[in-house]
Amino acid sequence: MCRISSLLVLLVVLGGVSQAQWLNYRTPGVPRLPDGKPNLTAPAPRTPGGKPDLSGVWHTHPTSLEEFKRLLGEGATVGNVPGMEIDTISKYALNILIDFKPGESPIRPEAEAIFRSRKATEFPPTSCLPAGLPFAHLVSEPTKLVQTPRLIVILYEGDTPRQIYMDGRELPKEFDQPTWMGYSVGKWQGDTLVVETAGFNDKSWLDGMGHPHSDALRVTERYHRRDFGHLDVEMAFDDPKMYTRPFSIKLTEDLWPDSDIFEYLCNEDEKDRAHLRP
């Protein structure tokens, strides 16, 4: 439980929910109910070309406090402060393998050794480095998706942005310059956006607990906007150097209409790292 408690404190230090940007601006084109509130169950919008329009500010649908207590015990409330509670994140932000029963995890012994050797203070964001995938999708900070016919950009409030090329190019077979977020290409399968990403370095963690990945990691994401306010996401991870078989997670992202992301500068006025326990 000590490791979980340290991790919960770390997540509180690193993240926070923020919906105040452009607070009073009513976004054009948002369907509304008679009381003026956004109608999040209205049909999903489409582009002039007929594809679903995934543009918007999104936030992972959080795991409830009751579920965290079931998974982690009463210590799940450690580190709660207003606006940065544990139930503002996904359970996968803590542990990407949390759905596996004891003894059924696909982690290889060499990956297990790396995992057990890591300390919370070694988490890359504590040194103002990127959190990477999939962590950036799973925490309190929202993301902003900007869609064009040939390029989709994902802006993370707390991380480096991504470019998803939609112009028909294929991923290279080899990567001379691996990156934190990898290289991404996308295509439509019906109304589902399928994104293939590879070319990662091995520096980021898959989750806050420290599950590792290698430079062989390939991530396949599937995005389906079921209605105006909900984006169903599946992420599949294939890393034969670290895991015995591919595995996947499923989550929902909720639209934050009439909102925006904040500017994020890790080094500006940073005072938290000195208070983290080794």
N, C-alpha and C positions, 0 to 999 in steps of 0.2 A: 504493500500500500504506500510505502514511502516514495517509490518512484512515481506512482500515479499522482500523489499529492504535489510533488515537485513539478510535475508536468502541468497540472492544473494551474499552479501559480505562474508558470512560464507562459501559458496561453493567455492568462489575464494580462500579464505584462505586455505581451506582443499585440494583442488585438482589442478591438472595441467596436461596438455597433454604432454607426453614424448615419442618420437619416435626415440631418438638418440642412444639408447643402440644397440651395434653391427651394427652401421649405415652402414658400408661398406661391411657387410657379406651377400653374396648371399645364401639364404637357399636352400640346395639341394632338388630336387624334385618339385620345384615350376614351373608350366607351364608358359612360357613366350611368349610375343608377339615379332614380328620381331625387335622392338626397344629395346628389353631387359627388358621391364617393365613386372611385373607379369600379367598374364591373369586371372583376377578375375572372369570371366564368364565361365572359363573352367569347365569341369565336376568335381563334388566333388570326392575327393580321397576315396579309400576304404581300409580297413584292409585286411590282408591275409585271414581272416575269412569271408570276404564279407560284413561286416558292414561298414557304412559310418565312415570315420575317422574324428572326430571333432577336432583333435589336432591343435593347433595354438595359435597365439596371436590375441585376438579379442577386439573390442571396440564398445560400443553401437553406433548405427547410431544416431547422434545428432538431436535434434529438431532445426529447422532453427530459425534464429533471427526474421524473419518475423512472424513465428508462435508464438514465445514467445511474440512479441509485440501485436499480436492479442489477446493472452490469458491474458497478464499481463499489457499491456499498454507500453508506451515509457520507463517506469522505468525498463524494462527488461534489459537495457544496464548498469544498476548500477553495479559498481565493476569490469567492464571489464579491464583486463590487457592482454598484448600479451601472447598467448599460454594458457590462462585460461579463455577464454570468456564464456559467458552464453550459446552460441550455440555450446559448446563442450559436452553438457550433454543431457540426455533425459528429456522431460517434466515431466516424472513420478518421477524423482529424487526430484523435487520440491514438487509435489503433486500427490500421488498415485491414488487419486480419481478425478483427473482433468477432466476426460471424462464425469463425471456425471453432469447433469443439476442441478441447484439450487433446493433443496427440494427433490431430488431423490437419494441422497447419502445413502448408506446402514449403515452408522455409527450409533451405539447405543448412547443413551444419556450419559451413563457412559464413553464411549470412547470420545465423544465430550467434556466432562468436562476435561478429561486428556489432550486432544489436545489443548484446549484453555488455559490451565494453563502452558503450556510449553514455555520456552524461548529459543532463538537461542543458547545462551551460554550453555544451558544444553544438547545440542546435544552430544551424547557420544564421537564422535571423537575429540571434543574440549578438552577432558580429556584423549586423547590417548587411548580410548577404541574402540572396533570394531563398524563399521557402521551397519554391518549385512545385511540380505536379506530384500528386493531386492536391497537396495541402492547401494551395492558394484558393481552391474552390470550396473548401470545407470549413472555413473559419468565420469569425464574426464580420469581417470586412466584406462588403459587396463587390461584385464585378460588373463591368459595363461592356456589353457586346455591341459592336458596331459592324453591321453587315452591308457589304457591297457585292455585286455579282462576281467579282474576281478576287476579292480579298475580304476576309473576316478578321477583325481585330478584337482581342479580349483585353480589356484594361482592368487590372486588379488593383483595388485600393491599397493593398498592402504588399504588392509584389511587382516584378517586372512584367511588361506587357507581352502578349503573344501575337504572332501573325499566322493566320491559317490561309494558305494559298488555295484558291478555288479556280485557277486558270488551267487545270488539266495536267500540271507537272506531276512527276512522281518523286518519291523520296529517293535520295541518292543511296547507292549500295554501300558506300563508305563515307564517313564524316571526318574531314580533316580538322574541323574545329568544333568539337562537342560543346554544347551550351547547357545552361541551367534549365531552360524550358524546352530544349530540343527544337526540331524542325517539323512543321506541321503542314499537311495537305488535306484538303477536304473534298467531299463530293456528296451529292444528294442521292439517297436511295428512297424514292417516293417522297414522303414528307419528313424524312429523317436525315439530318446532317450527320455524316460519318467522317470522323477526323482521325487520321493516322499520324502518330508522332514518334520520332526516333532521333538519334543523334544527341542523346543526353550525356552530360558528364556524370560522374558518380559521386558528386559532392552533396547533393540534396538528400533529404530524408523523405520517405514515403508518408510518414506521419510524425506526430510529435514525440512518440515513444522511441523513435529511432530505427524503424525497420529500413534496411538499406536497399539500394538497387545498384546495378552495375551500368556500364556504358552500353550494355546489350539490351537495355530496357526498351520495349516498344509498348506504346499506349494506344488503345483504340477507344475513342469516345463516340457515343451516339446521343444526339440531341433531338428531342421531339417536343415541339410546343403544343401541348394538348389543348390549351385554350389560351385566352389572353394573358392570364396571370400565372401560368404554371409551365415549367420546362422540365420534362422528364429526362434524366441523364443516366447513362450507363458508362462506366469506365472499366476497361479490361486491361490487365497488366500481364505482360509476357517477358520474363527475364530469366532465361535458362541458367544463367550463372549463379543466381541467388535463390531461385524457387524451382521446385520440382515440376510444377505445372502452372499454366496460366490461371489467374483468378480475377474476379470482377466485383465491383460494388455498384449499387443502384441508389440514386438519390433524386430528390425533386428540388428544383430551384424556384423560389417565389419571386415574382416581379415586384419591384419597389417603384411604382409609378409616382410621378410628380417629385422625383428625387434625383440625386446624382452622386458620384463618388467624390471623395475628398482628395486633395493633393496629399502625397505621403512622402516624407523625407526622413529616412531612418536616423541620420546623423544629427539632425537639427534638434538641439535641446535634449539629447538622449541622456537619461539619468538612471535607467532601470537596471542595466546589466550589473552594476556594482552591488546591487542588492540581491542578486540571485545566488543561491547556495550552490557550491560545487557538487 
